[in-house]
């Protein structure tokens, strides 16, 4: 839901920075890789050590690179299939690192297996949301949208994790992750229904 609402605002906000990075000789693909490495480092180093707030700060900083690369590509006037593929693939890696980092902390540090399992549940269900879209689009139909897109999942996870790092009770994160698992399941169902409807319409019109 946030993708459509925030895209225009973030484009206006980050366009000057994107132009500066291009003048410095940095390309969109390089920014994509740097952002992913930064997110993975923040998630897999800080979170397993229990540094939930600072890990979230690091991750949030590098998540903005995910917004910059697309803006840079459009400013260059050369959005490529490879760039889109790289961005999508590394997004999955970054998202996985966030939930694996949380799972490691709650399994090994906080000794809270329920929250750890819910973090892994978010990882699995989030990956399934992305798979349904990719498979649907491979069949030639639109399979995006839904109640819990990537931006929604990431925002909720990072905000709540950061607040827990500042002293909010850990149960709040447990509840948030449980809700995300349910919302991801709903999103999968929404996308599957959309794919089914479009394919059925194509078959009837053939």
C-alpha positions in Angstrom: 0.0 0.0 0.0 2.8 2.4 0.8 4.6 1.9 -2.5 2.2 4.0 -4.5 1.7 6.6 -1.8 5.4 7.2 -1.1 7.0 6.9 -4.5 6.4 10.5 -5.7 7.3 12.0 -2.3 10.6 10.1 -2.1 11.5 10.9 -5.7 11.2 14.6 -4.9 13.1 14.2 -1.7 16.0 12.2 -3.0 16.4 13.5 -6.5 19.1 16.0 -5.6 21.2 13.3 -3.8 20.7 10.9 -6.7 22.0 13.6 -9.1 25.0 14.2 -6.8 25.9 10.6 -6.7 25.7 10.4 -10.5 28.1 13.4 -10.8 30.5 11.6 -8.5 30.6 8.7 -10.9 28.5 6.2 -8.9 26.0 4.1 -10.9 22.6 2.7 -9.9 23.8 -0.9 -9.8 26.6 0.1 -7.4 24.2 1.9 -5.2 22.0 -1.2 -5.2 24.9 -3.4 -4.1 26.1 -0.9 -1.4 22.6 -0.7 0.0 22.2 -4.4 0.2 25.6 -5.0 1.9 24.8 -2.3 4.4 21.4 -3.7 5.3 22.9 -7.2 5.6 25.7 -5.9 7.8 23.3 -4.0 10.1 20.9 -7.0 10.4 23.4 -9.8 10.8 25.9 -8.0 13.0 23.8 -5.7 15.2 20.6 -7.7 15.6 22.2 -11.0 16.8 24.1 -8.9 19.4 20.9 -7.5 20.7 21.5 -4.0 19.3 18.0 -3.7 18.0 17.9 0.1 17.9 21.3 0.7 16.3 20.8 -2.1 14.0 17.6 -0.5 12.8 19.3 2.8 12.4 22.0 1.2 10.2 19.4 -0.8 8.2 17.2 2.3 7.7 20.1 4.3 6.4 21.0 1.8 3.8 17.4 1.0 2.8 17.3 4.5 1.3 19.8 3.2 -1.3 16.9 1.0 -2.5 15.0 4.2 -3.4 18.0 6.0 -4.8 19.0 3.4 -7.4 15.7 3.7 -9.3 15.7 7.5 -9.2 19.3 7.5 -10.5 18.4 5.1 -13.3 15.5 7.3 -14.4 17.7 10.4 -14.3 20.1 8.7 -16.6 17.2 7.7 -18.8 18.3 4.1 -18.9 16.2 1.8 -16.7 17.3 -1.7 -17.8 15.9 -5.2 -17.3 19.2 -6.1 -15.7 18.9 -3.3 -13.2 15.4 -4.3 -12.3 16.4 -7.9 -11.9 19.4 -7.0 -9.7 17.3 -4.8 -7.5 14.6 -7.4 -7.1 17.0 -10.1 -6.3 19.0 -8.1 -3.7 15.8 -6.9 -2.1 15.0 -10.5 -1.3 18.5 -10.9 0.2 18.2 -7.8 2.3 14.8 -8.7 3.6 16.0 -12.2 4.5 18.9 -10.8 6.4 16.6 -8.6 8.6 14.4 -11.5 9.7 17.3 -13.9 10.1 19.1 -11.4 12.3 16.0 -11.0 14.4 15.6 -14.8 14.6 19.2 -15.3 15.7 18.8 -12.8 18.5 15.5 -14.2 19.8 16.7 -17.8 19.5 20.2 -17.4 21.0 20.2 -14.1 23.0 16.7 -13.3 24.2 15.7 -16.9 24.5 12.3 -16.2 23.0 11.6 -19.0 20.5 8.1 -17.8 19.6 9.3 -14.4 18.4 12.2 -16.1 16.6 9.8 -18.5 14.8 7.5 -15.6 13.9 10.5 -13.7 12.4 11.2 -16.8 10.3 7.5 -17.0 9.4 7.7 -13.5 8.1 10.8 -14.4 6.0 9.0 -17.4 4.5 5.7 -15.6 3.8 7.4 -12.5 2.5 9.3 -14.6 0.1 6.1 -16.3 -1.0 4.5 -12.9 -1.6 7.4 -12.1 -3.9 7.3 -15.5 -5.6 3.6 -15.2 -6.5 4.2 -11.9 -8.1 7.2 -13.1 -10.1 5.4 -16.3 -11.2 2.3 -14.4 -12.2 4.2 -11.9 -14.2 6.1 -14.7 -15.9 2.6 -15.9 -17.1 2.0 -12.5 -18.5 -0.5 -11.1 -16.0 -0.3 -8.5 -13.2 0.4 -9.9 -9.8 1.4 -6.9 -7.6 -0.5 -5.1 -4.9 -2.1 -6.5 -1.8 -2.4 -5.5 1.8 1.2 -6.1 2.8 3.7 -5.2 0.1 7.5 -5.1 0.8 7.5 -1.5 1.9 4.7 -2.1 4.4 6.4 -5.2 5.9 9.8 -3.4 6.1 8.3 -0.3 7.7 6.4 -2.2 10.4 9.3 -4.4 11.2 11.9 -1.7 11.4 9.8 0.8 13.4 8.7 -1.8 16.0 12.1 -3.4 16.3 13.7 0.0 16.8 11.2 0.9 19.5 11.8 -2.4 21.2 15.5 -1.5 21.2 14.6 1.7 23.0 12.7 -0.1 25.7 9.3 -1.0 24.3 8.2 -4.4 25.7 9.3 -7.3 23.4 5.8 -8.6 23.2 4.9 -5.7 20.9 7.4 -7.1 18.3 6.0 -10.6 18.8 2.5 -9.3 18.1 3.7 -7.2 15.1 5.4 -10.2 13.5 2.4 -12.4 14.1 0.2 -9.8 12.4 2.7 -9.5 9.5 2.5 -13.3 9.0 -1.3 -13.1 8.7 -1.2 -10.1 6.4 1.4 -11.8 4.2 -0.9 -14.8 3.9 -3.8 -12.5 2.9 -1.5 -10.7 0.4 -0.6 -14.1 -1.2 -4.3 -14.9 -1.4 -5.1 -11.5 -3.0 -2.4 -12.0 -5.6 -3.4 -15.5 -6.4 -7.0 -14.4 -6.8 -5.8 -11.6 -9.2 -3.8 -14.0 -11.2 -6.6 -16.5 -11.4 -9.1 -13.9 -12.5 -6.8 -12.6 -15.3 -5.9 -16.0 -16.6 -9.6 -17.1 -16.5 -10.5 -13.9 -18.5 -7.8 -14.7 -21.0 -9.1 -18.2 -21.5 -12.6 -17.1 -22.0 -11.6 -14.5 -24.6 -9.4 -16.9 -26.5 
